[in-house]
Amino acid sequence: MTIKWTGPNQGKLRETLLKFYPKVRPLRRFVRDHFDYPLADLPEMIPARDWAEELIEKAHAEGWINQLYKEFCLAHPDDFLIVVLRNELGDSALDVPIGDAGEMAGVVRRSPLESACDGAEALQEDPLSTHLVVAVFRQKGNKLRVQPWLYYRAADTGEICQKSLVEDGCTVSLETFPEFLKQLVKFTYEVVKELFPPPSPWTLTIELFVPIELLGQPLSTWCGADGALLCDRPLVMGCSDRFNPDLGGDAIDLHNKLTLGWQRFQAKVPDQVGSNLRNLAWLTSPMAATAALGEYSGFRCHGDWLKSDEAAVKNWQELVNSGIPLALWMCGGNPTPPDAEAVFEQLVDCTRFEFPKRLPLKRDRQRKTCDYYVGVLYEDPNYVPPVPLPPSGESFVWPET
């Protein structure tokens, strides 16, 4: 696949180069070791970021930026930052002829990274997929401030568009939220119908973002006791504290943790044909007490680690703080760990785009055969509430005591 070296793509290459070569001298050495192009016109006594920018501009203008990119990737084949860079650039595989003596002519060498992506084609979401993103923020008592948005892809460009469904948000009580959500979904159907008139077969996924202390609530708290909405549409949870402007720097930090977690997620499951959620770095709840959650990209709860009681709130806080974007647990009932694991395995044996479609089918079977539903936290950064912006033009103030 040919990479278009637009300004943003050059910037991605520059920033990744600087993570490996934060100073001019090692970056210059890397270029000299791999290329014979003259570098005398690039001054050394400037900041590394400026030198890297001039290097990329020079390589682009002289026609060897693809070589620079390829050699850089092959120099660090197993690093997840390279996987992330290649995924962001839409790259699939690089074939590098072997020129060493004793090797057969025409043999192709592939790094471990390239072998994993061998022959892979880009995997894309259905352009008729729509997403109802609902952000819930806690107010006094049982009052909730709710802000819903519809996300969809533009028919002409495929770019993700956002449409607010309730101007300035609205206030809902916790007790009436299930009915509110049902009516909101019906309203969303009408909006989607205007975007994709029949016979276009659109789909709708509901992403419900609630505060950390409410993440462990039974799904019936949000969808009603009958479970009809759970069995009709894919519904996943997320944490609204990452997007609460009232939390200031804490929200910005939590959102950044999700960005890092998504990088780990995509490094294991890139958007390529053949990728499978089973390949995530999964952590199970029995190991959570001694593991560093920030090293993982998926979480499976086999017991009470993620529940609605006060003791479990700190576990939810640890999970959200880790940035793990996908977590599975059983809501209600008392399934055995093998039963829970069997459900989890059935759900994740697919791509990330297929995963939401499996949820309502699995939950419908659970409604008819047992007394629990599978709970899912899934935070895809493409479909989240607007990110709070840091304050501008303000200085840090510490009151004297």
C-alpha positions as CSV (number, residue, x, y, z in Angstrom):
1,M,0.0,0.0,0.0
2,T,1.4,3.4,-1.0
3,I,1.6,5.9,1.9
4,K,0.6,9.4,1.2
5,W,3.1,11.6,2.9
6,T,0.8,14.4,3.9
7,G,1.8,16.9,6.6
8,P,0.0,14.9,9.3
9,N,1.6,11.6,8.2
10,Q,5.1,13.3,8.1
11,G,4.3,14.5,11.7
12,K,3.5,11.0,12.8
13,L,6.8,9.7,11.4
14,R,8.7,12.6,13.0
15,E,7.2,12.1,16.5
16,T,7.9,8.3,16.4
17,L,11.5,8.9,15.2
18,L,12.0,11.2,18.2
19,K,10.8,8.6,20.7
20,F,13.7,6.3,19.5
21,Y,16.2,9.1,18.8
22,P,15.5,12.0,21.2
23,K,18.7,13.8,20.3
24,V,20.2,15.0,17.0
25,R,23.4,12.9,17.2
26,P,21.8,9.4,17.4
27,L,19.2,10.3,14.8
28,R,21.9,11.6,12.5
29,R,24.0,8.4,13.1
30,F,20.9,6.2,12.2
31,V,20.5,8.1,8.9
32,R,24.2,7.9,8.1
33,D,24.4,4.2,8.9
34,H,21.6,3.4,6.4
35,F,21.9,6.0,3.6
36,D,24.5,7.7,1.5
37,Y,22.5,10.9,1.1
38,P,24.5,14.1,2.0
39,L,23.4,15.7,5.3
40,A,25.7,18.7,5.3
41,D,22.8,21.0,4.6
42,L,21.1,20.0,7.9
43,P,22.6,22.0,10.7
44,E,23.4,19.9,13.8
45,M,23.2,22.7,16.4
46,I,19.4,22.9,16.5
47,P,16.7,21.2,18.6
48,A,16.1,17.5,17.7
49,R,12.5,18.1,16.7
50,D,13.6,20.8,14.2
51,W,16.3,18.5,12.9
52,A,13.9,15.6,12.4
53,E,11.4,17.9,10.7
54,E,14.1,19.1,8.2
55,L,15.3,15.6,7.7
56,I,11.8,14.4,6.7
57,E,11.2,17.4,4.5
58,K,14.5,16.8,2.8
59,A,13.8,13.0,2.3
60,H,10.3,13.9,0.9
61,A,11.6,16.5,-1.5
62,E,14.5,14.2,-2.7
63,G,12.3,11.1,-3.1
64,W,13.7,8.8,-0.4
65,I,11.2,9.2,2.4
66,N,9.8,5.7,1.8
67,Q,13.3,4.3,2.2
68,L,13.7,6.3,5.5
69,Y,10.4,5.0,6.8
70,K,11.1,1.4,5.8
71,E,14.6,1.2,7.3
72,F,13.3,2.8,10.5
73,C,10.6,0.2,10.8
74,L,13.0,-2.7,10.2
75,A,15.4,-1.3,12.7
76,H,12.8,-1.8,15.5
77,P,10.5,-4.6,14.2
78,D,9.2,-5.8,17.6
79,D,8.4,-2.5,19.2
80,F,4.7,-1.7,19.7
81,L,5.3,2.0,18.8
82,I,6.2,0.8,15.3
83,V,3.1,-1.2,15.1
84,V,1.1,1.8,16.1
85,L,2.8,4.0,13.5
86,R,2.2,1.6,10.7
87,N,-1.4,1.2,11.7
88,E,-1.9,5.0,11.7
89,L,-0.3,5.3,8.3
90,G,-2.4,2.5,6.9
91,D,0.7,0.4,6.1
92,S,0.3,-3.4,5.7
93,A,3.7,-5.1,4.9
94,L,7.2,-4.2,3.7
95,D,9.1,-6.7,1.5
96,V,12.9,-6.3,1.8
97,P,15.1,-8.4,-0.5
98,I,18.0,-10.1,1.2
99,G,21.4,-9.3,-0.3
100,D,23.6,-11.3,2.0
101,A,26.0,-13.9,0.5
102,G,24.8,-17.4,0.5
103,E,21.1,-16.4,0.4
104,M,19.0,-17.5,-2.6
105,A,18.2,-14.8,-5.1
106,G,14.6,-13.5,-4.8
107,V,14.1,-14.7,-1.2
108,V,12.2,-12.1,0.8
109,R,13.1,-11.4,4.5
110,R,10.3,-10.4,6.8
111,S,10.6,-9.1,10.3
112,P,8.5,-10.6,13.0
113,L,6.2,-7.6,12.8
114,E,5.8,-8.1,9.0
115,S,5.1,-11.8,9.4
116,A,2.2,-11.0,11.6
117,C,0.8,-8.7,9.0
118,D,1.8,-10.9,6.0
119,G,-0.7,-10.4,3.2
120,A,-3.1,-8.5,5.5
121,E,-5.6,-6.2,4.0
122,A,-7.0,-3.2,5.9
123,L,-10.1,-4.0,7.9
124,Q,-12.8,-1.3,7.9
125,E,-16.0,-0.7,9.7
126,D,-19.3,-1.0,7.9
127,P,-19.9,2.6,6.5
128,L,-23.6,2.2,7.5
129,S,-22.6,1.7,11.2
130,T,-24.0,4.4,13.5
131,H,-23.2,5.0,17.2
132,L,-25.4,6.6,19.9
133,V,-22.9,8.0,22.4
134,V,-24.5,8.9,25.7
135,A,-22.5,10.7,28.4
136,V,-23.9,10.6,31.9
137,F,-22.6,13.0,34.6
138,R,-23.5,12.8,38.3
139,Q,-25.4,15.7,39.9
140,K,-26.8,16.1,43.4
141,G,-28.9,13.2,44.7
142,N,-30.0,10.8,42.0
143,K,-30.0,13.5,39.3
144,L,-28.0,12.9,36.2
145,R,-26.9,15.3,33.5
146,V,-27.1,13.6,30.1
147,Q,-25.6,14.6,26.8
148,P,-26.2,12.3,23.8
149,W,-24.6,12.4,20.4
150,L,-25.0,10.5,17.2
151,Y,-21.8,9.4,15.3
152,Y,-22.0,8.3,11.7
153,R,-19.8,8.2,8.6
154,A,-20.3,10.7,5.8
155,A,-21.5,9.0,2.6
156,D,-19.1,10.9,0.3
157,T,-15.9,10.9,2.3
158,G,-16.3,8.2,4.9
159,E,-15.2,10.6,7.7
160,I,-16.8,10.3,11.1
161,C,-19.4,13.0,11.8
162,Q,-21.0,14.0,15.1
163,K,-24.5,15.3,15.7
164,S,-25.8,16.5,19.1
165,L,-29.2,15.1,19.8
166,V,-30.2,17.2,22.8
167,E,-29.1,20.9,22.8
168,D,-27.2,21.7,26.0
169,G,-28.0,18.3,27.5
170,C,-30.8,17.4,29.9
171,T,-31.4,16.3,33.5
172,V,-32.8,12.8,34.2
173,S,-33.3,10.9,37.5
174,L,-31.6,7.6,38.0
175,E,-35.0,5.9,38.5
176,T,-36.4,7.2,35.2
177,F,-33.2,6.7,33.1
178,P,-34.3,3.3,31.5
179,E,-37.4,4.9,30.0
180,F,-35.5,8.0,29.0
181,L,-32.9,5.8,27.2
182,K,-35.7,3.8,25.4
183,Q,-37.3,7.0,24.1
184,L,-33.9,8.4,23.1
185,V,-33.1,5.3,21.1
186,K,-36.5,5.6,19.3
187,F,-35.7,9.3,18.5
188,T,-32.3,8.2,17.2
189,Y,-33.9,5.8,14.8
190,E,-35.8,8.7,13.2
191,V,-32.5,10.7,12.8
192,V,-30.6,7.7,11.3
193,K,-33.5,7.1,8.9
194,E,-33.0,10.5,7.5
195,L,-29.2,9.9,7.0
196,F,-29.6,6.4,5.5
197,P,-33.1,6.1,3.9
198,P,-34.5,2.6,3.2
199,P,-33.4,0.2,2.0
200,S,-30.0,1.0,3.4
201,P,-29.4,-1.6,6.3
202,W,-27.8,0.6,9.0
203,T,-26.8,-0.6,12.4
204,L,-26.8,1.2,15.7
205,T,-24.5,0.6,18.7
206,I,-25.1,2.3,22.0
207,E,-22.1,3.5,24.0
208,L,-23.2,4.5,27.5
209,F,-20.6,6.5,29.5
210,V,-21.2,6.8,33.2
211,P,-19.1,7.8,36.3
212,I,-16.7,5.3,37.8
213,E,-18.9,4.8,40.9
214,L,-21.8,3.8,38.7
215,L,-20.0,1.4,36.3
216,G,-20.8,-1.6,38.5
217,Q,-24.5,-1.0,38.6
218,P,-26.7,-3.8,37.2
219,L,-27.4,-3.3,33.5
220,S,-31.1,-3.1,34.4
221,T,-30.3,0.3,36.1
222,W,-29.8,1.7,32.6
223,C,-31.9,-0.5,30.4
224,G,-34.8,-1.6,32.5
225,A,-35.6,-5.0,34.1
226,D,-37.1,-6.5,31.0
227,G,-33.7,-6.6,29.2
228,A,-35.4,-5.8,25.8
229,L,-33.0,-3.0,24.9
230,L,-30.0,-5.2,25.7
231,C,-31.3,-8.0,23.4
232,D,-32.2,-5.6,20.6
233,R,-29.1,-3.5,20.1
234,P,-25.4,-3.7,21.0
235,L,-24.8,-1.8,24.2
236,V,-21.4,-1.2,25.8
237,M,-20.3,0.9,28.8
238,G,-17.6,3.5,29.2
239,C,-16.4,5.9,31.8
240,S,-17.7,9.5,31.6
241,D,-15.1,10.8,34.1
242,R,-12.6,10.8,31.2
243,F,-14.8,13.5,29.5
244,N,-16.2,15.5,32.4
245,P,-15.1,19.1,32.1
246,D,-15.8,19.7,35.7
247,L,-13.0,17.3,36.7
248,G,-10.3,19.5,34.9
249,G,-6.9,17.9,34.8
250,D,-8.1,14.6,36.2
251,A,-10.4,14.1,33.2
252,I,-7.6,15.0,30.8
253,D,-5.3,12.5,32.5
254,L,-7.9,9.7,32.4
255,H,-8.5,10.4,28.7
256,N,-4.8,10.2,28.0
257,K,-4.7,6.8,29.8
258,L,-7.4,5.6,27.4
259,T,-5.3,6.8,24.4
260,L,-2.3,4.8,25.7
261,G,-4.5,1.8,26.4
262,W,-5.9,1.9,22.8
263,Q,-2.3,1.9,21.5
264,R,-1.7,-1.4,23.4
265,F,-5.1,-2.7,22.0
266,Q,-4.3,-1.8,18.4
267,A,-0.7,-3.2,18.7
268,K,-2.3,-6.6,19.4
269,V,-5.4,-6.3,17.3
270,P,-4.6,-4.0,14.3
271,D,-7.4,-3.1,11.9
272,Q,-6.4,-5.8,9.4
273,V,-8.1,-8.8,7.9
274,G,-7.4,-11.8,10.1
275,S,-7.1,-9.9,13.4
276,N,-8.9,-11.4,16.3
277,L,-9.8,-10.1,19.8
278,R,-8.5,-13.4,21.3
279,N,-5.0,-12.0,20.5
280,L,-5.3,-9.2,23.1
281,A,-3.0,-9.2,26.1
282,W,-5.8,-10.5,28.4
283,L,-5.7,-10.2,32.2
284,T,-8.1,-12.3,34.3
285,S,-9.5,-11.1,37.7
286,P,-7.6,-13.8,39.8
287,M,-4.3,-12.2,38.7
288,A,-5.4,-8.6,39.1
289,A,-4.2,-8.3,42.7
290,T,-0.6,-8.8,41.7
291,A,-0.5,-7.6,38.1
292,A,0.2,-4.2,36.6
293,L,-3.0,-3.5,34.7
294,G,-1.3,-0.9,32.5
295,E,0.6,-3.8,30.7
296,Y,-2.7,-5.3,29.4
297,S,-5.2,-4.5,26.7
298,G,-8.2,-6.7,27.8
299,F,-9.7,-7.8,31.1
300,R,-11.9,-10.7,32.0
301,C,-13.7,-10.9,35.3
302,H,-14.5,-14.4,36.5
303,G,-15.9,-13.5,40.0
304,D,-16.8,-10.5,42.1
305,W,-13.9,-8.2,41.2
306,L,-16.2,-6.0,39.2
307,K,-19.4,-5.6,41.1
308,S,-21.7,-2.8,42.3
309,D,-20.8,-2.7,46.0
310,E,-18.5,-0.1,47.5
311,A,-15.6,-2.5,47.9
312,A,-15.5,-3.0,44.1
313,V,-15.4,0.8,43.3
314,K,-11.7,0.9,43.9
315,N,-11.3,-2.0,41.4
316,W,-13.3,0.0,38.8
317,Q,-11.1,3.0,39.5
318,E,-8.0,0.8,38.9
319,L,-9.4,-0.6,35.7
320,V,-10.3,2.8,34.3
321,N,-7.0,4.3,35.4
322,S,-5.1,1.5,33.5
323,G,-6.7,2.6,30.2
324,I,-7.7,-1.0,29.3
325,P,-10.4,-0.3,26.6
326,L,-12.1,-3.7,26.8
327,A,-13.4,-5.5,29.9
328,L,-15.9,-8.4,30.3
329,W,-17.8,-9.5,33.4
330,M,-21.1,-11.2,34.4
331,C,-23.9,-9.0,35.7
332,G,-26.3,-10.7,38.1
333,G,-26.6,-14.3,39.0
334,N,-23.6,-16.5,40.1
335,P,-22.0,-18.1,37.1
336,T,-19.0,-20.4,37.6
337,P,-15.7,-19.2,36.2
338,P,-15.8,-21.9,33.5
339,D,-19.3,-20.8,32.4
340,A,-18.2,-17.2,32.3
341,E,-15.0,-18.0,30.4
342,A,-17.0,-20.0,27.8
343,V,-19.2,-16.9,27.2
344,F,-16.2,-14.6,26.9
345,E,-14.4,-16.9,24.5
346,Q,-17.5,-17.1,22.2
347,L,-17.7,-13.3,22.2
348,V,-14.1,-12.4,21.4
349,D,-13.4,-15.0,18.7
350,C,-13.9,-12.3,16.0
351,T,-12.7,-8.9,14.9
352,R,-13.4,-5.7,16.9
353,F,-16.0,-4.6,14.3
354,E,-17.8,-7.9,14.6
355,F,-17.7,-8.0,18.4
356,P,-20.6,-5.5,19.1
357,K,-22.9,-7.4,16.8
358,R,-22.5,-10.6,18.9
359,L,-23.7,-8.9,22.1
360,P,-27.5,-8.7,21.6
361,L,-27.6,-12.3,20.3
362,K,-25.6,-13.6,23.3
363,R,-27.7,-11.6,25.7
364,D,-31.0,-12.7,24.2
365,R,-29.9,-16.4,24.7
366,Q,-28.9,-15.5,28.3
367,R,-32.3,-14.0,29.0
368,K,-33.9,-17.3,28.0
369,T,-31.5,-19.7,29.7
370,C,-30.0,-18.1,32.9
371,D,-30.3,-15.2,35.3
372,Y,-27.3,-13.1,34.3
373,Y,-26.1,-11.0,31.3
374,V,-22.6,-10.3,30.1
375,G,-21.4,-6.8,30.9
376,V,-19.0,-5.1,28.5
377,L,-16.8,-2.0,28.9
378,Y,-15.6,-1.0,25.5
379,E,-14.1,2.4,24.8
380,D,-13.3,3.0,21.2
381,P,-11.7,6.5,21.0
382,N,-13.5,7.0,17.7
383,Y,-16.9,6.9,19.5
384,V,-16.6,8.8,22.8
385,P,-18.0,12.1,24.2
386,P,-16.1,15.3,23.2
387,V,-12.8,15.5,25.0
388,P,-12.4,18.3,27.6
389,L,-9.9,20.9,26.6
390,P,-7.2,22.2,29.0
391,P,-7.6,25.8,30.2
392,S,-5.8,28.3,28.1
393,G,-4.0,31.4,29.3
394,E,-4.1,30.3,33.0
395,S,-1.3,30.0,35.5
396,F,-1.0,27.6,38.3
397,V,-2.0,29.1,41.7
398,W,-1.3,27.6,45.1
399,P,-2.9,29.4,48.0
400,E,-0.6,30.1,50.9
401,T,-1.5,28.6,54.3
